[in-house]
Amino acid sequence: MSNETLISPSTLEPSVATASADLANLDLDDSQTIPSVLIVNSYFEEVTDNIRERPMPWEGYQRASLITESELALLRNYGPQQGVNDTTEARRYVDLFLGLMMKLSRMDALQYILVAMGDVVSKYPSVIEHLKQLAVEHSPLSPVTALSRCLNKEDNYLNLKSAKLTTELLNASSSAFVNSFDYSELLLWLNRQLVSDNPNVVDVSVQILQGLLKLEKFRTSFYANQQAMRTFMKLFQTYRQGNPQMLYQLTFCVWLLSFDQSISETLNKQYDVIGLLVDIAKTATKEKLVRIIMATFKNMLVVAPEANVAAMLVVKLLNFCDNLASRKWTDGDIKDDIDFIVEELTERFQKMTTWDEYASELVSGRLGWTPSHTSEAFWKLHAAKLADNNGQLLSRLHELLNSSDDPTILAVAAHDIGQFAKHYSQGKKMVQACGAKQRIMECMTHENPDVRYQALVAVQILMSHAWEQ
């Protein structure tokens, strides 16, 4: 299924529309360019303006033999007011700036050069073709090498500006170049920036990440990097209670990730994004945040329904969308996406049996005291199914016991394992073999009384010699 069928860019705000268009046209010809990466951050803009207006002592650089007389002549003719006059001159200055980035080390000089190069590229977008050619040819003036040098300097602005320009270059490059690019350095850089104590650094870095995730190869590289994803999801948890703009930007990144089937199939299982996004949507005050969340859910249903329907039903997304459908929305795409989600989930829910609902809840990891858990009839009828597929669902219960810190999940998991051992003839042996018995015994000393009680009951069943068929 093509990306155009996932979301319509026509009525979305520019940033979303641009991303959707980019995703639909990943196989770019060398002649195609993509709009620059837009950074909206007042602090970043203010620093950029200050650097742009800063007088530079280029004569001193020439006297110190750091630049040549011809380079000095060009620099004297360049300034925030003069700029450049045409494409030919723009290319000449881009070559100058790349050369200076390769040999100068002073932070103030490199900052000025990066701002100047960004201004030239912004005024003459066709210059990006020249940069692409230099990159593909591995020229001594390769922008990849020059920008990488600035990416590793101990200066926040240099890092951010060079990453922004690198992202613009990649978004404008052919798929062959994008797919052959080594993203390891950018991933390391992002890991450092996303844990910065400076909120402006984090904000700009997330916006750069939005630009990078438009690239299919980067999406797969980013998602495969567990450290990067853990850092990203930790940031999501940090901002989940406030800052709607940051939540929008982070959700935008998840929306971009959801276009890949292999990612959509495991995204929720690994990082519980469905429950997280529902919780955020319930308290969202900005329409655009609800819009990008609904667009993400729609993608996950279209791209990987089997992997996501169960989790969506468990967190009661269907009920929530029913409520959202009654609201007045200024953006018609929200209503369309909500209607699609409701229709899909309703159809699938009607086909589910009681066991399906239980299994869906278990797979999602969001256990609660729903009726199936406490029904004796349910366990008499279905306990043996936990042993199917080499005890896959029993292993899931054991996994939740080991990984969750939610008292309700721990209590329910311990209870269900006890019921399995009680109603399935080989249950005790399987619980012992998978290691769940030891973990349940540990839960007998848990601080939560319900966890202690359910663990005690389960251990009594496991230690009993009488089988209840």
HELIX and SHEET records of a PDB file:
HELIX    1   1 ASN A    3  THR A    5  5                                   3    
HELIX    2   2 PRO A   14  ALA A   24  1                                  11    
HELIX    3   3 SER A   42  GLU A   53  1                                  12    
HELIX    4   4 TRP A   58  ARG A   63  1                                   6    
HELIX    5   5 GLU A   69  ASN A   77  1                                   9    
HELIX    6   6 THR A   87  LYS A  103  1                                  17    
HELIX    7   7 MET A  107  LYS A  123  1                                  17    
HELIX    8   8 VAL A  127  VAL A  136  1                                  10    
HELIX    9   9 PRO A  143  LEU A  151  1                                   9    
HELIX   10  10 ASN A  156  ALA A  172  1                                  17    
HELIX   11  11 SER A  175  SER A  180  1                                   6    
HELIX   12  12 SER A  184  GLN A  193  1                                  10    
HELIX   13  13 PRO A  199  LEU A  212  1                                  14    
HELIX   14  14 GLU A  216  ALA A  224  1                                   9    
HELIX   15  15 GLN A  226  TYR A  239  1                                  14    
HELIX   16  16 PRO A  244  LEU A  257  1                                  14    
HELIX   17  17 GLN A  261  SER A  264  1                                   4    
HELIX   18  18 LEU A  267  TYR A  271  1                                   5    
HELIX   19  19 VAL A  273  THR A  283  1                                  11    
HELIX   20  20 GLU A  287  VAL A  303  1                                  17    
HELIX   21  21 PRO A  305  VAL A  314  1                                  10    
HELIX   22  22 LEU A  317  ALA A  325  1                                   9    
HELIX   23  23 GLY A  332  GLN A  350  1                                  19    
HELIX   24  24 THR A  354  SER A  364  1                                  11    
HELIX   25  25 PRO A  371  THR A  374  1                                   4    
HELIX   26  26 GLU A  376  HIS A  382  1                                   7    
HELIX   27  27 ALA A  383  ALA A  387  5                                   5    
HELIX   28  28 ASP A  388  SER A  403  1                                  16    
HELIX   29  29 PRO A  407  HIS A  423  1                                  17    
HELIX   30  30 GLY A  427  CYS A  434  1                                   8    
HELIX   31  31 ALA A  436  CYS A  443  1                                   8    
HELIX   32  32 PRO A  449  MET A  463  1                                  15    
END                                                                             
